[in-house]
Amino acid sequence: MIAARAGLRVWVATRPIDFRRGVHGLVALVAQTLSADPYGGDIFVFRSKRNDRIKLLAWDGSGIVLATKWLEQGHFVWPPIADGAMCLTATQLALLLDGLAWSQAVAPIVKRPVLAG
């Protein structure tokens, strides 16, 4: 199970992938193309060319989790296709997985408290 936790980073690969790739191919893609650590606890999200399928890859502390979802109708909302990856919040990931416009979910800026003294 992938649990939302404090400090969770969700990386979205902005280019579509060959959806025939399995766990080992996606781990290699994370390490080589995204220059990230696939075993660091982050979630990596990959899109299909048809925009109706999504794959998530995550290390849960004991092994790699690979989840796939496809929409029966409609498509996922994706950023423009470019090289690299972008970071989402756990809330934006939840919206993306539901097929909603995650880009409209903006967290308010919270000022850090100042110590009295």
RODO-2510 file (C-alpha; in nm, 4 decimals, decimal comma):
residues 117
     n   res          X          Y          Z
     1     m     0,0000     0,0000     0,0000
     2     i     0,1257     0,3478    -0,0835
     3     a     0,0494     0,5816     0,2045
     4     a     0,0567     0,9604     0,1946
     5     r     0,3088     1,0769     0,4530
     6     a     0,4829     1,3985     0,5457
     7     g     0,7584     1,4747     0,2993
     8     l     0,6194     1,2427     0,0322
     9     r     0,7398     1,3460    -0,3125
    10     v     0,5517     1,2445    -0,6243
    11     w     0,7449     1,2682    -0,9505
    12     v     0,5580     1,2696    -1,2813
    13     a     0,7539     1,1742    -1,5917
    14     t     0,6192     1,4179    -1,8480
    15     r     0,6960     1,2077    -2,1571
    16     p     0,4750     0,9060    -2,2375
    17     i     0,6403     0,5662    -2,1930
    18     d     0,6084     0,2300    -2,3646
    19     f     0,3401     0,0766    -2,1453
    20     r     0,4821    -0,2718    -2,1960
    21     r     0,7621    -0,1799    -1,9514
    22     g     0,7564    -0,3724    -1,6287
    23     v     0,9057    -0,3068    -1,2858
    24     h     1,2695    -0,3495    -1,3874
    25     g     1,2329    -0,1280    -1,6949
    26     l     1,0662     0,1472    -1,4932
    27     v     1,3293     0,1280    -1,2170
    28     a     1,5980     0,1715    -1,4844
    29     l     1,4036     0,4619    -1,6362
    30     v     1,3832     0,6371    -1,2975
    31     a     1,7552     0,5934    -1,2352
    32     q     1,8810     0,6794    -1,5838
    33     t     1,6356     0,9252    -1,7362
    34     l     1,5032     1,1012    -1,4267
    35     s     1,8338     1,0763    -1,2320
    36     a     1,6409     0,9791    -0,9198
    37     d     1,6661     0,7022    -0,6602
    38     p     1,3869     0,4490    -0,7210
    39     y     1,4463     0,3082    -0,3696
    40     g     1,4182     0,6399    -0,1853
    41     g     1,0472     0,6187    -0,0983
    42     d     0,9249     0,8658    -0,3601
    43     i     0,6381     0,7812    -0,5962
    44     f     0,7047     0,7892    -0,9701
    45     v     0,4134     0,8328    -1,2102
    46     f     0,4219     0,7393    -1,5784
    47     r     0,1701     0,8080    -1,8529
    48     s     0,0652     0,6223    -2,1638
    49     k     0,0503     0,7739    -2,5099
    50     r    -0,3305     0,7463    -2,5079
    51     n    -0,3632     0,9502    -2,1817
    52     d    -0,6075     0,6983    -2,0365
    53     r    -0,3546     0,4827    -1,8497
    54     i    -0,1163     0,5493    -1,5654
    55     k     0,1553     0,3517    -1,3836
    56     l     0,2881     0,4267    -1,0364
    57     l     0,6162     0,2937    -0,9033
    58     a     0,7155     0,3164    -0,5361
    59     w     0,9510     0,1543    -0,2865
    60     d     0,7555     0,0723     0,0313
    61     g     1,0514    -0,0348     0,2446
    62     s     1,0329    -0,4051     0,1641
    63     g     0,9912    -0,4079    -0,2129
    64     i     0,8843    -0,2223    -0,5246
    65     v     0,5136    -0,1589    -0,5751
    66     l     0,3856    -0,1220    -0,9313
    67     a     0,0264    -0,0065    -0,9735
    68     t    -0,1595     0,0477    -1,2985
    69     k    -0,4857     0,2316    -1,3542
    70     w    -0,6832     0,3038    -1,6677
    71     l    -0,9954     0,5078    -1,7134
    72     e    -1,2947     0,3503    -1,8840
    73     q    -1,4029     0,6924    -2,0121
    74     g    -1,2142     1,0180    -2,0474
    75     h    -0,8455     1,0769    -1,9926
    76     f    -0,5983     1,1857    -1,7279
    77     v    -0,4965     1,5517    -1,7084
    78     w    -0,1234     1,5799    -1,7826
    79     p     0,1330     1,8575    -1,7992
    80     p     0,2715     1,9489    -2,1421
    81     i     0,5092     1,6884    -2,2870
    82     a     0,8707     1,7850    -2,2146
    83     d     1,1893     1,6155    -2,0990
    84     g     1,2303     1,5375    -1,7316
    85     a     0,9801     1,5214    -1,4498
    86     m     0,7734     1,7475    -1,2302
    87     c     0,6834     1,7178    -0,8640
    88     l     0,3255     1,6918    -0,7324
    89     t     0,1820     1,6966    -0,3821
    90     a    -0,0029     1,3957    -0,2406
    91     t    -0,3307     1,5875    -0,2877
    92     q    -0,2525     1,6577    -0,6538
    93     l    -0,1705     1,2879    -0,7024
    94     a    -0,5113     1,1927    -0,5587
    95     l    -0,6807     1,4317    -0,8016
    96     l    -0,4753     1,2980    -1,0941
    97     l    -0,5720     0,9392    -1,0107
    98     d    -0,9388     1,0416    -1,0043
    99     g    -0,9038     1,1966    -1,3506
   100     l    -0,9557     1,5510    -1,2188
   101     a    -0,7714     1,8718    -1,3053
   102     w    -0,4950     1,8445    -1,0436
   103     s    -0,3188     2,1575    -1,1701
   104     q    -0,5939     2,3736    -1,0195
   105     a    -0,5223     2,2451    -0,6667
   106     v    -0,2791     2,4952    -0,5197
   107     a    -0,1779     2,4726    -0,1559
   108     p    -0,1908     2,7999     0,0353
   109     i     0,1403     2,9466     0,1472
   110     v     0,1774     2,9055     0,5226
   111     k     0,4228     3,1345     0,6950
   112     r     0,6565     2,9713     0,9400
   113     p     0,6045     3,0885     1,3001
   114     v     0,8710     3,3134     1,4493
   115     l     1,0136     3,2275     1,7889
   116     a     0,9330     3,4817     2,0576
   117     g     1,2306     3,6135     2,2378
***
